[in-house]
Amino acid sequence: MGRFIGFEHILNRVPNNFLTRWIVKYINIKMKNAESRYYLRIRYRCPKVGTYGSGGTVTKTNSKAFALYLRVR
C-alpha cells in the first residue's frame, strides 16, 4: 500500500465514457460478491476546455478521463 493507509493509485487517464465506467461498476459488484476487503474508487480528472474543478477533482460531466484508486471497505 501507499503512504496513506486505505487507498492506492491504480490507473490514470482512463477515458471517461459509459463503457469504462460500467466496467468499473461491474468489477466492484464482483468484488463485493466475493467479500473482498477492497473496491475501486473513481476520481475524475482532465477537465474539458473551460471547465475546472477544485481540489484536483472535476465533475463527471466535465471530465475527459478518470483515475482509479483501490480503497479499503
FIPADREN-517308 format. One record per residue: residue in one letter; x, y, z of N, C-alpha, C in turn. Coordinates in steps of 0.001 Angstrom, whole numbers, padded with zeros to 6 digits, always signed. Each point is the difference from the previous one (the first is absolute). Layout:
aXYZXYZXYZ
...
//
This chain:
m+000838-001182+000000-000838+001182+000000+000882+001244+000000
g-000597+001116-000303+000714+001262-000052+000252+000559+001387
r+000376+001235+000035+000316+000611+001287-001247+000282+000819
f-001177+000082-000658-001253+000172+000719-000688-001347+000092
i-000348-000409+001183-000671-001279+000176-001435+000129-000476
g-000423-000898-000884-001378+000001-000425-000211+000181-001480
f+000963+000555-000727-000189+000114-001440+001331-000008-000738
e-000061-000454-001234+001192-000109-000842-000370+000359-001429
h+000819+000806-000627-000233+000412-001387+000255-001195-000926
i-000945-000253-000933+000119-001130-000924+000282+000481-001423
l-000925+000766-000577+000110+000460-001386-000292+001485-000087
n+000535+000628-001043-000255+001407-000241-000407+000186-001457
r-000785+001026-000272-000442+000389-001342-000764-001108-000724
v-000909-000642+000714-000921-000954-000615-001092+000830-000679
p-000327-000256-001262-001011+000812-000682-001336-000023+000737
n-000610+001167+000141-001265+000132+000713-001151-000198-000991
n-000461-001235-000106-001158-000287-000831-000851-001058+000702
f-001155-000286-000565-000935-000919+000637+000609-001387+000199
l+000712-000501-001002+000546-001353+000070+001020-000151+001128
t+000944+000919+000104+001032-000135+001033-000588+000172+001393
r-000970+000900+000160-000663+000147+001318-000794-001257+000337
w-000641-000620-001010-000756-001220+000227+000920-001141+000411
i+001169-000099-000616+000966-001050+000345+000438+000138+001455
v+000286+001220+000443+000402+000219+001392-001143-000383+000942
k-001224+000378-000345-001156-000354+000823-000173-001517+000069
y+000163-000684-001120-000136-001456-000057+001063-000677+000865
i+001238+000477-000086+001082-000558+000813-000296+000199+001483
n-000517+001179+000371-000338+000245+001404-001089-000945+000489
i-000991-000283-000838-001058-000945+000385+000590-001388+000220
k+000874-000439-000918+000641-001310+000147+000877-000064+001244
m+000720+001077+000297+000844+000031+001197-000842-000057+001263
k-001148+000664-000001-000886-000031+001159-000579-001396+000207
n-000402-000656-001100-000541-001355+000099+001046-001002+000476
a+001265+000275-000296+001097-000866+000445+000457+000352+001410
e-000691+000947+000638+000313+000452+001361+001436+000527+000111
s+000399+000750-001008+001325+000605-000010+000047+001166+000977
r+001169+000256+000545+000185+001139+000895+000117+001300-000773
y+000153-000076-001310+000312+001163-000806-001090+000305-001021
y+000026+001231-000518-000845+000400-001115+000729+001071-000797
l-000439+000207-001228+000612+001011-000865-000742+001320+000153
r+000747+001068+000121-000568+001336+000149+000408+000827-001203
i-000947+000708-000598+000274+000863-001148+000181+001437+000474
r+001063+000639-000481+000195+001440+000199+000116+000605-001387
y-000869+000920-000312-000034+000588-001342+001099+001042-000150
r+000710-000069-001130+001147+000866-000286-000124+000567-001417
c+000986+000757-000427+000108+000560-001352-001251+000781-000404
p-000166+001215+000494-001206+000769-000322-000080+000362-001480
k-001216+000109-000485-000218+000472-001365+000375+001471-000063
v+000223+000511-001178+000428+001387-000173-001045+000941+000597
g+000465+000896+000860-000879+001003+000601-000693-000433+001278
t+000188-001247+000437-000623-000468+001245+001085-000513+000934
y-000004+000503+001216+001003-000399+000970-000677-000311+001318
g+000561-000955+000738-000541-000375+001295+000861+000558+001108
s-000314-000393+001196+000783+000446+001158+000632-001206+000670
g+001177+000182+000518+000677-001064+000719+000481-001145-000878
g+000179+000240-001285+000504-001034-000892-001058-000927-000556
t-001256+000206+000349-001055-000850-000542-000892+000810-000927
v-000685-000701-000870-000896+000598-000974-001301-000794+000060
t-001114+000626-000353-001258-000738-000026+000010-001015-001143
k-000845-001005+000097-000044-001071-000993-000291+000526-001395
t-000897+000973-000099-000391+000512-001318+001064+000900-000624
n+000882+000578+000807+001010+000930-000508+001386-000614-000144
s+000135-001309+000168+001326-000613-000077+000160-000828-001263
k+001233-000049-000484+000319-000815-001163+000543-001365+000414
a+000492-000118+001231+000612-001241+000463-000199-000128+001508
f+000313-001181+000520-000043-000186+001443+001155-000877+000456
a+000257+000025+001289+001027-000821+000610-000678-001030+000906
l+000606-001156+000117-000531-001062+000855+000868-000158+001233
y-000648-000175+001132+000663-000232+001272-000580-001252+000636
l+000853-000776+000651-000441-001163+000761-000239+000436+001422
r-001212-000175+000498-000366+000466+001340-000347-001188+000885
v+000139+000159+001302-000396-001009+000971-001433+000291+000407
r-000834-001045+000060-001409+000177+000407-000098+000419+001443
//
